[in-house]
Amino acid sequence: MWQKRCLDCQKRSYSSQEWYEWLCPYCGKNLTLLRATPASVHFVPIRLVPPCPQHPSGEKAPEGKRISL
């Protein structure tokens, strides 16, 4: 994974490709001619939503409760 820092908004942009057209996703500036560096950030997946009560694990939703999907 590669990263570039936008010179206008100073935010980092990430890509799986080192070259080709590269636009800042925050401000739209063209970053194609900037040097890409290997991304040193380790991405850690986190779960943002609670598990669904109708998950195949066999758990059932409590009786009388409505489930919004």
PQR file with spaces between the fields and no chain letter, atoms N, CA, C, O and H, PARSE charges and radii, in Angstrom:
ATOM       1  N    MET     1       0.845   -1.163    0.000 -0.4000 1.5000
ATOM       2  CA   MET     1       0.000    0.000    0.000 -0.0000 2.0000
ATOM       3  C    MET     1       0.893    1.228    0.000  0.5500 1.7000
ATOM       4  O    MET     1       1.932    1.253    0.659 -0.5500 1.4000
ATOM       5  N    TRP     2       0.479    2.250   -0.746 -0.4000 1.5000
ATOM       6  CA   TRP     2       1.245    3.480   -0.906 -0.0000 2.0000
ATOM       7  C    TRP     2       0.472    4.655   -0.333  0.5500 1.7000
ATOM       8  O    TRP     2      -0.753    4.622   -0.217 -0.5500 1.4000
ATOM       9  H    TRP     2      -0.365    2.230   -1.281  0.4000 1.0000
ATOM      10  N    GLN     3       1.225    5.704    0.026 -0.4000 1.5000
ATOM      11  CA   GLN     3       0.583    6.908    0.537 -0.0000 2.0000
ATOM      12  C    GLN     3       1.250    8.148   -0.045  0.5500 1.7000
ATOM      13  O    GLN     3       2.431    8.137   -0.393 -0.5500 1.4000
ATOM      14  H    GLN     3       2.220    5.731   -0.068  0.4000 1.0000
ATOM      15  N    LYS     4       0.471    9.207   -0.141 -0.4000 1.5000
ATOM      16  CA   LYS     4       0.971   10.527   -0.522 -0.0000 2.0000
ATOM      17  C    LYS     4       0.297   11.535    0.389  0.5500 1.7000
ATOM      18  O    LYS     4      -0.850   11.344    0.793 -0.5500 1.4000
ATOM      19  H    LYS     4      -0.488    9.216    0.141  0.4000 1.0000
ATOM      20  N    ARG     5       1.008   12.608    0.715 -0.4000 1.5000
ATOM      21  CA   ARG     5       0.429   13.676    1.527 -0.0000 2.0000
ATOM      22  C    ARG     5       0.147   14.871    0.617  0.5500 1.7000
ATOM      23  O    ARG     5       1.036   15.361   -0.079 -0.5500 1.4000
ATOM      24  H    ARG     5       1.940   12.762    0.387  0.4000 1.0000
ATOM      25  N    CYS     6      -1.088   15.323    0.634 -0.4000 1.5000
ATOM      26  CA   CYS     6      -1.504   16.459   -0.190 -0.0000 2.0000
ATOM      27  C    CYS     6      -0.819   17.731    0.310  0.5500 1.7000
ATOM      28  O    CYS     6      -0.791   17.997    1.512 -0.5500 1.4000
ATOM      29  H    CYS     6      -1.811   14.925    1.199  0.4000 1.0000
ATOM      30  N    LEU     7      -0.275   18.502   -0.605 -0.4000 1.5000
ATOM      31  CA   LEU     7       0.398   19.750   -0.242 -0.0000 2.0000
ATOM      32  C    LEU     7      -0.589   20.860    0.105  0.5500 1.7000
ATOM      33  O    LEU     7      -0.219   21.823    0.776 -0.5500 1.4000
ATOM      34  H    LEU     7      -0.297   18.286   -1.581  0.4000 1.0000
ATOM      35  N    ASP     8      -1.840   20.740   -0.342 -0.4000 1.5000
ATOM      36  CA   ASP     8      -2.838   21.768   -0.055 -0.0000 2.0000
ATOM      37  C    ASP     8      -3.523   21.550    1.290  0.5500 1.7000
ATOM      38  O    ASP     8      -3.531   22.447    2.133 -0.5500 1.4000
ATOM      39  H    ASP     8      -2.140   19.957   -0.887  0.4000 1.0000
ATOM      40  N    CYS     9      -4.092   20.377    1.496 -0.4000 1.5000
ATOM      41  CA   CYS     9      -4.868   20.130    2.719 -0.0000 2.0000
ATOM      42  C    CYS     9      -4.077   19.349    3.777  0.5500 1.7000
ATOM      43  O    CYS     9      -4.559   19.176    4.896 -0.5500 1.4000
ATOM      44  H    CYS     9      -4.085   19.648    0.811  0.4000 1.0000
ATOM      45  N    GLN    10      -2.871   18.877    3.437 -0.4000 1.5000
ATOM      46  CA   GLN    10      -1.979   18.153    4.357 -0.0000 2.0000
ATOM      47  C    GLN    10      -2.529   16.812    4.841  0.5500 1.7000
ATOM      48  O    GLN    10      -2.031   16.268    5.826 -0.5500 1.4000
ATOM      49  H    GLN    10      -2.480   19.017    2.527  0.4000 1.0000
ATOM      50  N    LYS    11      -3.542   16.270    4.172 -0.4000 1.5000
ATOM      51  CA   LYS    11      -4.098   14.971    4.562 -0.0000 2.0000
ATOM      52  C    LYS    11      -3.446   13.872    3.738  0.5500 1.7000
ATOM      53  O    LYS    11      -3.004   14.099    2.612 -0.5500 1.4000
ATOM      54  H    LYS    11      -3.947   16.711    3.371  0.4000 1.0000
ATOM      55  N    ARG    12      -3.393   12.670    4.320 -0.4000 1.5000
ATOM      56  CA   ARG    12      -2.799   11.525    3.629 -0.0000 2.0000
ATOM      57  C    ARG    12      -3.831   10.823    2.767  0.5500 1.7000
ATOM      58  O    ARG    12      -5.006   10.714    3.117 -0.5500 1.4000
ATOM      59  H    ARG    12      -3.752   12.485    5.235  0.4000 1.0000
ATOM      60  N    SER    13      -3.347   10.349    1.623 -0.4000 1.5000
ATOM      61  CA   SER    13      -4.162    9.596    0.689 -0.0000 2.0000
ATOM      62  C    SER    13      -3.471    8.257    0.466  0.5500 1.7000
ATOM      63  O    SER    13      -2.244    8.202    0.373 -0.5500 1.4000
ATOM      64  H    SER    13      -2.392   10.437    1.339  0.4000 1.0000
ATOM      65  N    TYR    14      -4.247    7.173    0.379 -0.4000 1.5000
ATOM      66  CA   TYR    14      -3.690    5.825    0.251 -0.0000 2.0000
ATOM      67  C    TYR    14      -4.152    5.179   -1.048  0.5500 1.7000
ATOM      68  O    TYR    14      -5.260    5.430   -1.522 -0.5500 1.4000
ATOM      69  H    TYR    14      -5.243    7.217    0.455  0.4000 1.0000
ATOM      70  N    SER    15      -3.278    4.336   -1.622 -0.4000 1.5000
ATOM      71  CA   SER    15      -3.612    3.629   -2.846 -0.0000 2.0000
ATOM      72  C    SER    15      -2.830    2.326   -2.910  0.5500 1.7000
ATOM      73  O    SER    15      -1.779    2.189   -2.283 -0.5500 1.4000
ATOM      74  H    SER    15      -2.378    4.132   -1.237  0.4000 1.0000
ATOM      75  N    SER    16      -3.343    1.384   -3.660 -0.4000 1.5000
ATOM      76  CA   SER    16      -2.615    0.131   -3.868 -0.0000 2.0000
ATOM      77  C    SER    16      -1.621    0.267   -5.020  0.5500 1.7000
ATOM      78  O    SER    16      -0.783   -0.612   -5.218 -0.5500 1.4000
ATOM      79  H    SER    16      -4.197    1.495   -4.169  0.4000 1.0000
ATOM      80  N    GLN    17      -1.707    1.372   -5.788 -0.4000 1.5000
ATOM      81  CA   GLN    17      -0.810    1.597   -6.914 -0.0000 2.0000
ATOM      82  C    GLN    17       0.114    2.767   -6.601  0.5500 1.7000
ATOM      83  O    GLN    17      -0.285    3.741   -5.962 -0.5500 1.4000
ATOM      84  H    GLN    17      -2.388    2.086   -5.626  0.4000 1.0000
ATOM      85  N    GLU    18       1.350    2.654   -7.060 -0.4000 1.5000
ATOM      86  CA   GLU    18       2.325    3.706   -6.807 -0.0000 2.0000
ATOM      87  C    GLU    18       2.211    4.845   -7.822  0.5500 1.7000
ATOM      88  O    GLU    18       2.545    5.988   -7.510 -0.5500 1.4000
ATOM      89  H    GLU    18       1.675    1.863   -7.579  0.4000 1.0000
ATOM      90  N    TRP    19       1.754    4.547   -9.002 -0.4000 1.5000
ATOM      91  CA   TRP    19       1.740    5.542  -10.067 -0.0000 2.0000
ATOM      92  C    TRP    19       0.335    5.665  -10.641  0.5500 1.7000
ATOM      93  O    TRP    19      -0.615    5.233   -9.989 -0.5500 1.4000
ATOM      94  H    TRP    19       1.483    3.619   -9.255  0.4000 1.0000
ATOM      95  N    TYR    20       0.165    6.214  -11.788 -0.4000 1.5000
ATOM      96  CA   TYR    20      -1.091    6.522  -12.452 -0.0000 2.0000
ATOM      97  C    TYR    20      -1.705    7.782  -11.856  0.5500 1.7000
ATOM      98  O    TYR    20      -1.137    8.372  -10.936 -0.5500 1.4000
ATOM      99  H    TYR    20       0.937    6.566  -12.317  0.4000 1.0000
ATOM     100  N    GLU    21      -2.841    8.193  -12.361 -0.4000 1.5000
ATOM     101  CA   GLU    21      -3.481    9.415  -11.861 -0.0000 2.0000
ATOM     102  C    GLU    21      -3.899    9.232  -10.412  0.5500 1.7000
ATOM     103  O    GLU    21      -4.514    8.229  -10.051 -0.5500 1.4000
ATOM     104  H    GLU    21      -3.302    7.715  -13.108  0.4000 1.0000
ATOM     105  N    TRP    22      -3.563   10.203   -9.596 -0.4000 1.5000
ATOM     106  CA   TRP    22      -3.837   10.120   -8.156 -0.0000 2.0000
ATOM     107  C    TRP    22      -4.387   11.465   -7.709  0.5500 1.7000
ATOM     108  O    TRP    22      -3.660   12.458   -7.696 -0.5500 1.4000
ATOM     109  H    TRP    22      -3.064   11.018   -9.888  0.4000 1.0000
ATOM     110  N    LEU    23      -5.647   11.507   -7.346 -0.4000 1.5000
ATOM     111  CA   LEU    23      -6.295   12.730   -6.889 -0.0000 2.0000
ATOM     112  C    LEU    23      -6.532   12.652   -5.390  0.5500 1.7000
ATOM     113  O    LEU    23      -6.866   11.590   -4.865 -0.5500 1.4000
ATOM     114  H    LEU    23      -6.238   10.701   -7.357  0.4000 1.0000
ATOM     115  N    CYS    24      -6.360   13.773   -4.702 -0.4000 1.5000
ATOM     116  CA   CYS    24      -6.629   13.820   -3.269 -0.0000 2.0000
ATOM     117  C    CYS    24      -8.130   13.620   -3.057  0.5500 1.7000
ATOM     118  O    CYS    24      -8.931   14.355   -3.635 -0.5500 1.4000
ATOM     119  H    CYS    24      -6.088   14.636   -5.128  0.4000 1.0000
ATOM     120  N    PRO    25      -8.524   12.645   -2.244 -0.5600 1.5000
ATOM     121  CA   PRO    25      -9.950   12.406   -2.028  0.2800 2.0000
ATOM     122  C    PRO    25     -10.615   13.474   -1.161  0.5500 1.7000
ATOM     123  O    PRO    25     -11.841   13.509   -1.059 -0.5500 1.4000
ATOM     124  N    TYR    26      -9.821   14.346   -0.535 -0.4000 1.5000
ATOM     125  CA   TYR    26     -10.368   15.366    0.359 -0.0000 2.0000
ATOM     126  C    TYR    26     -10.578   16.699   -0.339  0.5500 1.7000
ATOM     127  O    TYR    26     -11.622   17.329   -0.173 -0.5500 1.4000
ATOM     128  H    TYR    26      -8.825   14.318   -0.617  0.4000 1.0000
ATOM     129  N    CYS    27      -9.577   17.139   -1.131 -0.4000 1.5000
ATOM     130  CA   CYS    27      -9.708   18.458   -1.768 -0.0000 2.0000
ATOM     131  C    CYS    27      -9.677   18.406   -3.294  0.5500 1.7000
ATOM     132  O    CYS    27      -9.941   19.419   -3.942 -0.5500 1.4000
ATOM     133  H    CYS    27      -8.729   16.627   -1.265  0.4000 1.0000
ATOM     134  N    GLY    28      -9.356   17.238   -3.892 -0.4000 1.5000
ATOM     135  CA   GLY    28      -9.388   17.087   -5.336 -0.0000 2.0000
ATOM     136  C    GLY    28      -8.107   17.453   -6.059  0.5500 1.7000
ATOM     137  O    GLY    28      -8.059   17.346   -7.285 -0.5500 1.4000
ATOM     138  H    GLY    28      -9.142   16.415   -3.366  0.4000 1.0000
ATOM     139  N    LYS    29      -7.062   17.883   -5.354 -0.4000 1.5000
ATOM     140  CA   LYS    29      -5.801   18.256   -6.004 -0.0000 2.0000
ATOM     141  C    LYS    29      -5.155   17.036   -6.649  0.5500 1.7000
ATOM     142  O    LYS    29      -5.245   15.925   -6.127 -0.5500 1.4000
ATOM     143  H    LYS    29      -7.102   17.970   -4.359  0.4000 1.0000
ATOM     144  N    ASN    30      -4.501   17.252   -7.792 -0.4000 1.5000
ATOM     145  CA   ASN    30      -3.813   16.191   -8.503 -0.0000 2.0000
ATOM     146  C    ASN    30      -2.482   15.900   -7.809  0.5500 1.7000
ATOM     147  O    ASN    30      -1.614   16.770   -7.735 -0.5500 1.4000
ATOM     148  H    ASN    30      -4.428   18.154   -8.216  0.4000 1.0000
ATOM     149  N    LEU    31      -2.324   14.679   -7.301 -0.4000 1.5000
ATOM     150  CA   LEU    31      -1.109   14.285   -6.588 -0.0000 2.0000
ATOM     151  C    LEU    31      -0.224   13.358   -7.418  0.5500 1.7000
ATOM     152  O    LEU    31       0.732   12.786   -6.894 -0.5500 1.4000
ATOM     153  H    LEU    31      -3.030   13.972   -7.361  0.4000 1.0000
ATOM     154  N    THR    32      -0.526   13.206   -8.692 -0.4000 1.5000
ATOM     155  CA   THR    32       0.151   12.236   -9.548 -0.0000 2.0000
ATOM     156  C    THR    32       1.662   12.423   -9.565  0.5500 1.7000
ATOM     157  O    THR    32       2.394   11.433   -9.544 -0.5500 1.4000
ATOM     158  H    THR    32      -1.303   13.670   -9.118  0.4000 1.0000
ATOM     159  N    LEU    33       2.150   13.649   -9.603 -0.4000 1.5000
ATOM     160  CA   LEU    33       3.583   13.886   -9.731 -0.0000 2.0000
ATOM     161  C    LEU    33       4.329   13.857   -8.397  0.5500 1.7000
ATOM     162  O    LEU    33       5.557   13.940   -8.389 -0.5500 1.4000
ATOM     163  H    LEU    33       1.556   14.453   -9.620  0.4000 1.0000
ATOM     164  N    LEU    34       3.630   13.744   -7.286 -0.4000 1.5000
ATOM     165  CA   LEU    34       4.293   13.632   -5.990 -0.0000 2.0000
ATOM     166  C    LEU    34       4.827   12.220   -5.796  0.5500 1.7000
ATOM     167  O    LEU    34       4.263   11.263   -6.325 -0.5500 1.4000
ATOM     168  H    LEU    34       2.633   13.677   -7.293  0.4000 1.0000
ATOM     169  N    ARG    35       5.908   12.089   -5.045 -0.4000 1.5000
ATOM     170  CA   ARG    35       6.483   10.774   -4.773 -0.0000 2.0000
ATOM     171  C    ARG    35       5.625   10.019   -3.761  0.5500 1.7000
ATOM     172  O    ARG    35       5.243   10.564   -2.726 -0.5500 1.4000
ATOM     173  H    ARG    35       6.367   12.867   -4.615  0.4000 1.0000
ATOM     174  N    ALA    36       5.331    8.771   -4.070 -0.4000 1.5000
ATOM     175  CA   ALA    36       4.586    7.908   -3.152 -0.0000 2.0000
ATOM     176  C    ALA    36       5.568    7.213   -2.222  0.5500 1.7000
ATOM     177  O    ALA    36       6.672    6.850   -2.628 -0.5500 1.4000
ATOM     178  H    ALA    36       5.641    8.327   -4.910  0.4000 1.0000
ATOM     179  N    THR    37       5.161    7.033   -0.984 -0.4000 1.5000
ATOM     180  CA   THR    37       5.981    6.308   -0.014 -0.0000 2.0000
ATOM     181  C    THR    37       5.181    5.112    0.497  0.5500 1.7000
ATOM     182  O    THR    37       3.950    5.142    0.498 -0.5500 1.4000
ATOM     183  H    THR    37       4.264    7.328   -0.655  0.4000 1.0000
ATOM     184  N    PRO    38       5.871    4.072    0.925 -0.5600 1.5000
ATOM     185  CA   PRO    38       5.136    2.929    1.484  0.2800 2.0000
ATOM     186  C    PRO    38       4.354    3.365    2.725  0.5500 1.7000
ATOM     187  O    PRO    38       4.875    4.085    3.577 -0.5500 1.4000
ATOM     188  N    ALA    39       3.127    2.931    2.814 -0.4000 1.5000
ATOM     189  CA   ALA    39       2.291    3.283    3.971 -0.0000 2.0000
ATOM     190  C    ALA    39       2.798    2.523    5.181  0.5500 1.7000
ATOM     191  O    ALA    39       2.988    1.308    5.133 -0.5500 1.4000
ATOM     192  H    ALA    39       2.704    2.346    2.122  0.4000 1.0000
ATOM     193  N    SER    40       3.014    3.246    6.261 -0.4000 1.5000
ATOM     194  CA   SER    40       3.523    2.617    7.470 -0.0000 2.0000
ATOM     195  C    SER    40       2.430    2.391    8.504  0.5500 1.7000
ATOM     196  O    SER    40       2.699    1.935    9.615 -0.5500 1.4000
ATOM     197  H    SER    40       2.859    4.233    6.300  0.4000 1.0000
ATOM     198  N    VAL    41       1.203    2.710    8.134 -0.4000 1.5000
ATOM     199  CA   VAL    41       0.087    2.573    9.056 -0.0000 2.0000
ATOM     200  C    VAL    41      -0.415    1.134    9.015  0.5500 1.7000
ATOM     201  O    VAL    41      -0.606    0.566    7.940 -0.5500 1.4000
ATOM     202  H    VAL    41       0.984    3.081    7.231  0.4000 1.0000
ATOM     203  N    HIS    42      -0.624    0.560   10.166 -0.4000 1.5000
ATOM     204  CA   HIS    42      -1.201   -0.772   10.251 -0.0000 2.0000
ATOM     205  C    HIS    42      -2.695   -0.613   10.497  0.5500 1.7000
ATOM     206  O    HIS    42      -3.113   -0.067   11.518 -0.5500 1.4000
ATOM     207  H    HIS    42      -0.469    1.021   11.040  0.4000 1.0000
ATOM     208  N    PHE    43      -3.489   -1.093    9.558 -0.4000 1.5000
ATOM     209  CA   PHE    43      -4.929   -0.969    9.675 -0.0000 2.0000
ATOM     210  C    PHE    43      -5.460   -2.082   10.571  0.5500 1.7000
ATOM     211  O    PHE    43      -5.147   -3.254   10.358 -0.5500 1.4000
ATOM     212  H    PHE    43      -3.149   -1.537    8.729  0.4000 1.0000
ATOM     213  N    VAL    44      -6.246   -1.730   11.551 -0.4000 1.5000
ATOM     214  CA   VAL    44      -6.824   -2.685   12.476 -0.0000 2.0000
ATOM     215  C    VAL    44      -8.335   -2.670   12.276  0.5500 1.7000
ATOM     216  O    VAL    44      -8.978   -1.649   12.521 -0.5500 1.4000
ATOM     217  H    VAL    44      -6.500   -0.778   11.723  0.4000 1.0000
ATOM     218  N    PRO    45      -8.910   -3.786   11.836 -0.5600 1.5000
ATOM     219  CA   PRO    45     -10.362   -3.801   11.647  0.2800 2.0000
ATOM     220  C    PRO    45     -11.079   -3.748   12.996  0.5500 1.7000
ATOM     221  O    PRO    45     -10.693   -4.425   13.948 -0.5500 1.4000
ATOM     222  N    ILE    46     -12.114   -2.940   13.055 -0.4000 1.5000
ATOM     223  CA   ILE    46     -12.937   -2.867   14.259 -0.0000 2.0000
ATOM     224  C    ILE    46     -14.384   -3.060   13.864  0.5500 1.7000
ATOM     225  O    ILE    46     -14.783   -2.721   12.750 -0.5500 1.4000
ATOM     226  H    ILE    46     -12.428   -2.390   12.281  0.4000 1.0000
ATOM     227  N    ARG    47     -15.158   -3.598   14.766 -0.4000 1.5000
ATOM     228  CA   ARG    47     -16.573   -3.824   14.492 -0.0000 2.0000
ATOM     229  C    ARG    47     -17.343   -2.622   15.022  0.5500 1.7000
ATOM     230  O    ARG    47     -17.278   -2.324   16.214 -0.5500 1.4000
ATOM     231  H    ARG    47     -14.834   -3.873   15.671  0.4000 1.0000
ATOM     232  N    LEU    48     -18.072   -1.928   14.147 -0.4000 1.5000
ATOM     233  CA   LEU    48     -18.769   -0.714   14.523 -0.0000 2.0000
ATOM     234  C    LEU    48     -20.233   -0.941   14.858  0.5500 1.7000
ATOM     235  O    LEU    48     -20.860   -0.087   15.485 -0.5500 1.4000
ATOM     236  H    LEU    48     -18.125   -2.171   13.179  0.4000 1.0000
ATOM     237  N    VAL    49     -20.783   -2.065   14.457 -0.4000 1.5000
ATOM     238  CA   VAL    49     -22.195   -2.339   14.713 -0.0000 2.0000
ATOM     239  C    VAL    49     -22.319   -3.617   15.517  0.5500 1.7000
ATOM     240  O    VAL    49     -21.503   -4.525   15.359 -0.5500 1.4000
ATOM     241  H    VAL    49     -20.274   -2.758   13.947  0.4000 1.0000
ATOM     242  N    PRO    50     -23.322   -3.707   16.376 -0.5600 1.5000
ATOM     243  CA   PRO    50     -23.495   -4.950   17.137  0.2800 2.0000
ATOM     244  C    PRO    50     -23.914   -6.083   16.209  0.5500 1.7000
ATOM     245  O    PRO    50     -24.465   -5.829   15.139 -0.5500 1.4000
ATOM     246  N    PRO    51     -23.662   -7.324   16.601 -0.5600 1.5000
ATOM     247  CA   PRO    51     -24.046   -8.444   15.745  0.2800 2.0000
ATOM     248  C    PRO    51     -25.563   -8.517   15.576  0.5500 1.7000
ATOM     249  O    PRO    51     -26.325   -8.187   16.485 -0.5500 1.4000
ATOM     250  N    CYS    52     -25.973   -8.950   14.409 -0.4000 1.5000
ATOM     251  CA   CYS    52     -27.391   -9.072   14.091 -0.0000 2.0000
ATOM     252  C    CYS    52     -28.010  -10.220   14.883  0.5500 1.7000
ATOM     253  O    CYS    52     -27.441  -11.311   14.928 -0.5500 1.4000
ATOM     254  H    CYS    52     -25.354   -9.218   13.671  0.4000 1.0000
ATOM     255  N    PRO    53     -29.184   -9.989   15.518 -0.5600 1.5000
ATOM     256  CA   PRO    53     -29.823  -11.071   16.277  0.2800 2.0000
ATOM     257  C    PRO    53     -30.240  -12.250   15.400  0.5500 1.7000
ATOM     258  O    PRO    53     -30.477  -13.341   15.919 -0.5500 1.4000
ATOM     259  N    GLN    54     -30.334  -12.057   14.095 -0.4000 1.5000
ATOM     260  CA   GLN    54     -30.722  -13.149   13.202 -0.0000 2.0000
ATOM     261  C    GLN    54     -29.504  -13.777   12.530  0.5500 1.7000
ATOM     262  O    GLN    54     -29.623  -14.361   11.453 -0.5500 1.4000
ATOM     263  H    GLN    54     -30.142  -11.171   13.674  0.4000 1.0000
ATOM     264  N    HIS    55     -28.345  -13.661   13.154 -0.4000 1.5000
ATOM     265  CA   HIS    55     -27.107  -14.211   12.616 -0.0000 2.0000
ATOM     266  C    HIS    55     -27.187  -15.736   12.593  0.5500 1.7000
ATOM     267  O    HIS    55     -27.845  -16.328   13.449 -0.5500 1.4000
ATOM     268  H    HIS    55     -28.249  -13.186   14.028  0.4000 1.0000
ATOM     269  N    PRO    56     -26.538  -16.373   11.639 -0.5600 1.5000
ATOM     270  CA   PRO    56     -26.585  -17.832   11.535  0.2800 2.0000
ATOM     271  C    PRO    56     -26.037  -18.577   12.753  0.5500 1.7000
ATOM     272  O    PRO    56     -26.058  -19.808   12.775 -0.5500 1.4000
ATOM     273  N    SER    57     -25.558  -17.871   13.748 -0.4000 1.5000
ATOM     274  CA   SER    57     -25.031  -18.549   14.931 -0.0000 2.0000
ATOM     275  C    SER    57     -26.133  -19.239   15.718  0.5500 1.7000
ATOM     276  O    SER    57     -25.856  -19.997   16.647 -0.5500 1.4000
ATOM     277  H    SER    57     -25.541  -16.871   13.731  0.4000 1.0000
ATOM     278  N    GLY    58     -27.386  -18.978   15.347 -0.4000 1.5000
ATOM     279  CA   GLY    58     -28.495  -19.642   16.010 -0.0000 2.0000
ATOM     280  C    GLY    58     -29.193  -18.788   17.043  0.5500 1.7000
ATOM     281  O    GLY    58     -30.238  -19.180   17.563 -0.5500 1.4000
ATOM     282  H    GLY    58     -27.611  -18.363   14.591  0.4000 1.0000
ATOM     283  N    GLU    59     -28.636  -17.624   17.352 -0.4000 1.5000
ATOM     284  CA   GLU    59     -29.293  -16.756   18.324 -0.0000 2.0000
ATOM     285  C    GLU    59     -30.592  -16.208   17.747  0.5500 1.7000
ATOM     286  O    GLU    59     -30.637  -15.825   16.578 -0.5500 1.4000
ATOM     287  H    GLU    59     -27.788  -17.306   16.929  0.4000 1.0000
ATOM     288  N    LYS    60     -31.633  -16.169   18.544 -0.4000 1.5000
ATOM     289  CA   LYS    60     -32.926  -15.641   18.118 -0.0000 2.0000
ATOM     290  C    LYS    60     -33.149  -14.291   18.771  0.5500 1.7000
ATOM     291  O    LYS    60     -32.627  -14.022   19.853 -0.5500 1.4000
ATOM     292  H    LYS    60     -31.597  -16.480   19.493  0.4000 1.0000
ATOM     293  N    ALA    61     -33.921  -13.446   18.116 -0.4000 1.5000
ATOM     294  CA   ALA    61     -34.286  -12.146   18.678 -0.0000 2.0000
ATOM     295  C    ALA    61     -35.265  -12.352   19.822  0.5500 1.7000
ATOM     296  O    ALA    61     -36.103  -13.251   19.755 -0.5500 1.4000
ATOM     297  H    ALA    61     -34.345  -13.664   17.237  0.4000 1.0000
ATOM     298  N    PRO    62     -35.180  -11.538   20.876 -0.5600 1.5000
ATOM     299  CA   PRO    62     -36.139  -11.667   21.975  0.2800 2.0000
ATOM     300  C    PRO    62     -37.566  -11.493   21.481  0.5500 1.7000
ATOM     301  O    PRO    62     -37.827  -10.674   20.600 -0.5500 1.4000
ATOM     302  N    GLU    63     -38.483  -12.255   22.043 -0.4000 1.5000
ATOM     303  CA   GLU    63     -39.890  -12.173   21.652 -0.0000 2.0000
ATOM     304  C    GLU    63     -40.446  -10.782   21.955  0.5500 1.7000
ATOM     305  O    GLU    63     -40.105  -10.178   22.971 -0.5500 1.4000
ATOM     306  H    GLU    63     -38.271  -12.921   22.758  0.4000 1.0000
ATOM     307  N    GLY    64     -41.312  -10.277   21.056 -0.4000 1.5000
ATOM     308  CA   GLY    64     -41.955   -8.997   21.255 -0.0000 2.0000
ATOM     309  C    GLY    64     -41.101   -7.798   20.861  0.5500 1.7000
ATOM     310  O    GLY    64     -41.581   -6.665   20.911 -0.5500 1.4000
ATOM     311  H    GLY    64     -41.589  -10.768   20.231  0.4000 1.0000
ATOM     312  N    LYS    65     -39.864   -8.016   20.476 -0.4000 1.5000
ATOM     313  CA   LYS    65     -39.007   -6.914   20.070 -0.0000 2.0000
ATOM     314  C    LYS    65     -38.983   -6.842   18.542  0.5500 1.7000
ATOM     315  O    LYS    65     -38.936   -7.865   17.859 -0.5500 1.4000
ATOM     316  H    LYS    65     -39.475   -8.937   20.435  0.4000 1.0000
ATOM     317  N    ARG    66     -39.015   -5.632   18.031 -0.4000 1.5000
ATOM     318  CA   ARG    66     -38.927   -5.422   16.586 -0.0000 2.0000
ATOM     319  C    ARG    66     -37.490   -5.312   16.166  0.5500 1.7000
ATOM     320  O    ARG    66     -36.671   -4.708   16.859 -0.5500 1.4000
ATOM     321  H    ARG    66     -39.053   -4.801   18.586  0.4000 1.0000
ATOM     322  N    ILE    67     -37.189   -5.887   15.050 -0.4000 1.5000
ATOM     323  CA   ILE    67     -35.828   -5.826   14.513 -0.0000 2.0000
ATOM     324  C    ILE    67     -35.841   -4.977   13.268  0.5500 1.7000
ATOM     325  O    ILE    67     -36.579   -5.265   12.326 -0.5500 1.4000
ATOM     326  H    ILE    67     -37.855   -6.378   14.487  0.4000 1.0000
ATOM     327  N    SER    68     -35.025   -3.921   13.250 -0.4000 1.5000
ATOM     328  CA   SER    68     -34.923   -3.097   12.043 -0.0000 2.0000
ATOM     329  C    SER    68     -33.661   -3.490   11.316  0.5500 1.7000
ATOM     330  O    SER    68     -32.585   -3.530   11.912 -0.5500 1.4000
ATOM     331  H    SER    68     -34.425   -3.688   14.015  0.4000 1.0000
ATOM     332  N    LEU    69     -33.780   -3.782   10.032 -0.4000 1.5000
ATOM     333  CA   LEU    69     -32.629   -4.196    9.228 -0.0000 2.0000
ATOM     334  C    LEU    69     -32.235   -3.109    8.280  0.5500 1.7000
ATOM     335  O    LEU    69     -31.283   -3.272    7.516 -0.5500 1.4000
ATOM     336  H    LEU    69     -34.654   -3.750    9.547  0.4000 1.0000
